[in-house]
Amino acid sequence: MSGHSKWSTIKRKKGANDAARGKIFTRLAREIQIAARSGPDPDTNFALRLAVERARAENMPKDNIERAIRRGAGLEKDGVEIEEVSYEGYGPNGIAVIVECLTDNRNRTISDVRRA
């Protein structure tokens, strides 16, 4: 409960909204990084253009978009490389399943896929 403090109420609402927005921005930045591997110019890279348009539709800041493009193109080294991996397996009743993921850690991802 927030009691009588108006800031406490605002803080709770803002915190929840910021967390959701941050999650969306992280996903969009990963998409941009993967698309930017084929080239940093949105005019010649159609996948990058679509990813940037989706990011702009979600009101992602321009500097975040540009930073994601630089990381994906290899112009900025930050120590974390996001890669696209595919896993194949069989689900209940012998149904074949293919899972495509974007990850910075293959071991953690395979563990998460097996648990799900």
C-alpha positions as CSV (number, residue, x, y, z in Angstrom):
1,M,0.0,0.0,0.0
2,S,1.2,3.4,-0.8
3,G,-0.2,5.2,2.2
4,H,-0.4,9.0,1.9
5,S,2.6,9.6,-0.3
6,K,1.7,10.5,-3.8
7,W,5.3,9.7,-5.0
8,S,5.0,6.2,-3.7
9,T,2.0,5.6,-5.9
10,I,3.7,7.1,-8.9
11,K,6.9,5.1,-8.2
12,R,5.0,1.8,-8.3
13,K,3.2,2.6,-11.6
14,K,6.3,4.1,-13.2
15,G,8.4,1.1,-12.1
16,A,6.0,-1.4,-13.7
17,N,5.7,0.6,-16.9
18,D,9.5,1.1,-17.2
19,A,10.2,-2.6,-16.7
20,A,7.7,-3.6,-19.4
21,R,9.1,-0.9,-21.8
22,G,12.7,-2.0,-21.0
23,K,11.9,-5.6,-21.9
24,I,10.4,-4.5,-25.3
25,F,13.5,-2.3,-26.0
26,T,15.9,-5.2,-25.2
27,R,14.0,-7.5,-27.6
28,L,14.0,-4.8,-30.4
29,A,17.7,-4.1,-29.9
30,R,18.5,-7.8,-30.4
31,E,16.5,-7.8,-33.6
32,I,18.3,-4.8,-34.8
33,Q,21.7,-6.3,-34.0
34,I,20.9,-9.5,-35.8
35,A,19.7,-7.6,-38.9
36,A,22.7,-5.2,-38.9
37,R,25.1,-8.1,-39.4
38,S,24.1,-8.0,-43.1
39,G,25.1,-4.3,-43.3
40,P,24.6,-1.1,-41.2
41,D,22.7,0.8,-43.9
42,P,18.9,0.5,-43.7
43,D,18.5,1.6,-47.3
44,T,20.3,-1.5,-48.6
45,N,19.4,-3.9,-45.7
46,F,15.7,-4.6,-45.8
47,A,15.6,-6.7,-42.6
48,L,17.4,-3.8,-40.8
49,R,14.9,-1.3,-42.1
50,L,11.9,-3.4,-40.8
51,A,13.6,-3.8,-37.4
52,V,14.2,-0.1,-37.2
53,E,10.6,0.7,-38.2
54,R,9.3,-1.6,-35.5
55,A,11.6,0.0,-32.9
56,R,10.4,3.5,-33.9
57,A,6.8,2.3,-33.7
58,E,7.5,1.4,-30.0
59,N,9.1,4.8,-29.4
60,M,12.6,3.4,-28.9
61,P,15.1,6.3,-28.5
62,K,17.2,7.0,-31.5
63,D,20.5,6.6,-29.7
64,N,19.5,3.1,-28.6
65,I,18.7,2.2,-32.2
66,E,22.0,3.6,-33.5
67,R,24.0,1.8,-30.7
68,A,22.3,-1.5,-31.6
69,I,23.2,-1.0,-35.3
70,R,26.8,-0.3,-34.4
71,R,27.0,-3.4,-32.2
72,G,25.4,-5.6,-34.9
73,A,27.7,-4.3,-37.6
74,G,30.8,-4.9,-35.4
75,L,31.7,-1.2,-35.2
76,E,31.3,-1.2,-31.4
77,K,32.8,-3.9,-29.2
78,D,31.0,-4.5,-26.0
79,G,32.0,-8.1,-25.2
80,V,28.5,-9.6,-25.8
81,E,27.7,-11.2,-29.1
82,I,24.2,-12.2,-29.8
83,E,23.7,-15.1,-32.1
84,E,20.8,-16.9,-33.7
85,V,20.6,-20.6,-32.8
86,S,18.1,-23.4,-33.8
87,Y,17.2,-26.4,-31.7
88,E,15.4,-29.5,-32.9
89,G,13.6,-32.0,-30.8
90,Y,10.5,-34.1,-30.2
91,G,7.6,-33.2,-28.0
92,P,4.8,-35.2,-26.6
93,N,3.3,-37.9,-28.9
94,G,6.4,-37.7,-31.2
95,I,5.7,-34.2,-32.5
96,A,8.8,-32.6,-34.1
97,V,9.6,-29.2,-32.7
98,I,12.1,-26.6,-34.1
99,V,12.9,-23.7,-31.7
100,E,14.8,-20.6,-33.1
101,C,16.3,-18.3,-30.5
102,L,18.5,-15.2,-30.2
103,T,21.0,-15.6,-27.4
104,D,24.2,-14.4,-25.9
105,N,24.8,-17.7,-24.0
106,R,24.1,-21.0,-25.8
107,N,24.3,-23.1,-22.6
108,R,21.7,-21.1,-20.7
109,T,19.4,-21.1,-23.7
110,I,19.5,-24.9,-24.3
111,S,18.8,-25.3,-20.6
112,D,15.8,-23.0,-20.8
113,V,14.5,-24.8,-24.0
114,R,14.7,-28.2,-22.3
115,R,12.8,-26.9,-19.3
116,A,10.0,-25.4,-21.4
